[in-house]
Amino acid sequence: MPIMVPVNPVTIGDFAIGRGRPLVLIAGPCVIESEAHAAGLAGRLASIASRLGLPFIFKASYDKANRTAGTSFRGPGLDEGLRILAGIKSGHAVAILTDIHDPSQARRAAEVADVLQIPAFLSRQTDLIVAAAATGRVVNIKKGQFLAPDDVRHAVAKAVAAGNPRVIVTERGTSFGYHDLVVDMRAFPIMRAQGVPVVFDVTHSLQLPGAGDGVTAGLGEYIEPLASAGVAAGVDGVFLEVHDEPARARSDAQNALHLDRLEPLLRRLMAIDAIAKSGDGAPYSTGDGSPYGTGTGRPVPTGRVNG
């Protein structure tokens, strides 16, 4: 099986993901810590993505309903969280991704979010997937840590059967004994062979679930090599939790990427992505078969489409 399997592109705003389009960046803090922090970080992320020419989706959760301990910070909640995300969307002109945990949240979240995310632990919850699909928004299904890559087709089929083919699948690691995850690089071509764009959630794949004292620990020092391997394997987007002070992050502190490390990493990933997609036959490729140009001596995406 070839690494780069053509997939049905999914349009999000003014760009598309899949079928050889340039790499899409999904990034933001794990949870909304405050309005000022989320908005400030969104602005800095949008500036980096714009400078590099990368399609960008801002990600943040209004409620982390699956924290290890009941006393852990969960976020501002549905109403306040969506208000903050709406302000970020209008203020920075970015697409928004947020996760939902209950079918009743789908329509409310869809009023703001361009992408509704199904958390990995809930990737078999039929009613949740159907409710998300019914909104017409793009549905990002995170593959459960307990699922084989080919099993995610059943979750995708639930959304499509509900009338929404705008589905993305995200890899975020597979349970590997107690308190650990592993990423099987074969998962990316296996899932892309199902015809859906595939995103690699690098930072969550480096979690050590429950390995801390009532919290999830992580191995953030391996973000760069793991991200590079995933992009080389042919993913359509990368998902990174980014924070300006990871040590002080109120969720997933140990596996968040420091903001200062983001741009150098993205430049590296863009170069790898251009090689991985060369000869893919993408309709938005440059003359040399690559979806990137080199006008300034570095890869710059050129393949935007209108939503």
Number of C-alpha atoms within 10 A of each C-alpha: 7 9 18 23 22 19 19 20 20 19 15 21 15 11 19 24 25 26 24 32 29 30 29 23 22 24 27 26 27 26 24 27 20 14 17 11 14 21 19 14 21 26 18 14 26 20 14 17 20 12 11 17 18 22 26 23 26 28 28 25 25 25 21 22 18 12 17 16 12 10 8 15 15 19 21 19 14 16 11 15 23 21 14 20 28 16 15 22 20 11 12 17 11 19 22 25 25 26 25 26 19 16 15 13 15 24 19 14 26 22 12 21 25 22 26 27 27 26 23 18 14 17 23 19 16 14 14 23 30 22 18 30 27 18 19 18 23 24 27 27 27 25 28 23 20 14 15 15 21 14 13 20 16 13 20 24 16 20 25 17 11 16 14 20 20 22 25 26 26 28 29 24 28 19 18 13 8 10 15 18 20 15 20 13 17 12 18 27 19 17 25 27 19 17 18 25 29 30 30 28 22 29 28 24 26 25 25 22 19 17 15 13 9 14 17 20 21 25 16 21 13 14 20 19 11 18 23 19 14 27 27 20 20 26 28 32 26 23 23 24 24 28 25 18 13 20 14 11 17 16 24 26 25 21 27 30 27 16 18 12 13 18 15 10 16 21 15 16 22 23 17 19 28 25 18 20 28 18 15 20 16 19 12 19 23 16 9 10 17 25 29 28 18 10 8 7 7 14 22 21 23 18 22 16 14 9 10
